[in-house]
Amino acid sequence: MSSRVLKSQLDPAVAARLKRDADGLVPAIAQQYDTGEVLMLGWMDDEALHRTLTTGRCTYWSRSRQEYWVKGDTSGHVQHVKSVALDCDADTVLVKVDQVGAACHTGARTCFDEDVLTGGQ
């Protein structure tokens, strides 16, 4: 999938700011809007970001399946978008969502609660 460039309806001003990897993707962090809980990390290209911004549902690019997926379409564990922001380098997207059910494909609420490497002391 190297250097993926697909036609997208993403606002050209936003597209011009994005710093993508070699595959045309940016990491997208999903965070629970009201608690700040970090839920998961997915990948977006311009079209996935456009769909996320315009539909109010998180759309990601599956690197393994090479297709778009809307979080919750098969599981029912929907992410309702509350806000979308770029980080200071414009190479990561933060999507604040209202998560319905589990965010992780394992069925856990978050992808970051089972393999804690340190207690943060």
Solvent accessible surface area in square Angstrom, and as a share of the most:
residue,aa,sasa,rsa
1,M,75,0.34
2,S,88,0.57
3,S,78,0.50
4,R,36,0.13
5,V,137,0.79
6,L,90,0.45
7,K,200,0.85
8,S,36,0.23
9,Q,146,0.65
10,L,9,0.04
11,D,77,0.40
12,P,107,0.68
13,A,66,0.51
14,V,38,0.22
15,A,22,0.17
16,A,88,0.68
17,R,144,0.52
18,L,10,0.05
19,K,121,0.51
20,R,91,0.33
21,D,65,0.34
22,A,78,0.61
23,D,43,0.22
24,G,9,0.09
25,L,1,0.00
26,V,2,0.01
27,P,31,0.19
28,A,1,0.01
29,I,52,0.27
30,A,0,0.00
31,Q,33,0.15
32,Q,9,0.04
33,Y,97,0.37
34,D,93,0.48
35,T,101,0.59
36,G,33,0.32
37,E,59,0.26
38,V,65,0.38
39,L,0,0.00
40,M,11,0.05
41,L,80,0.40
42,G,6,0.05
43,W,52,0.18
44,M,0,0.00
45,D,10,0.05
46,D,27,0.14
47,E,29,0.13
48,A,0,0.00
49,L,3,0.01
50,H,33,0.15
51,R,84,0.31
52,T,0,0.00
53,L,84,0.42
54,T,90,0.52
55,T,87,0.51
56,G,28,0.27
57,R,61,0.22
58,C,0,0.00
59,T,2,0.01
60,Y,1,0.00
61,W,20,0.07
62,S,9,0.06
63,R,131,0.48
64,S,105,0.68
65,R,134,0.49
66,Q,88,0.39
67,E,83,0.37
68,Y,50,0.19
69,W,69,0.24
70,V,41,0.23
71,K,17,0.07
72,G,10,0.10
73,D,94,0.49
74,T,143,0.83
75,S,65,0.42
76,G,43,0.41
77,H,60,0.27
78,V,24,0.14
79,Q,0,0.00
80,H,81,0.36
81,V,32,0.19
82,K,109,0.46
83,S,52,0.34
84,V,42,0.24
85,A,52,0.40
86,L,44,0.22
87,D,56,0.29
88,C,133,0.80
89,D,74,0.38
90,A,10,0.08
91,D,54,0.28
92,T,28,0.16
93,V,0,0.00
94,L,55,0.27
95,V,1,0.00
96,K,75,0.32
97,V,0,0.00
98,D,48,0.25
99,Q,11,0.05
100,V,72,0.41
101,G,40,0.38
102,A,10,0.08
103,A,1,0.01
104,C,13,0.08
105,H,172,0.77
106,T,96,0.56
107,G,51,0.49
108,A,17,0.13
109,R,89,0.33
110,T,11,0.06
111,C,56,0.33
112,F,118,0.49
113,D,71,0.37
114,E,141,0.63
115,D,119,0.62
116,V,107,0.62
117,L,162,0.81
118,T,98,0.57
119,G,69,0.66
120,G,68,0.65
121,Q,213,0.95
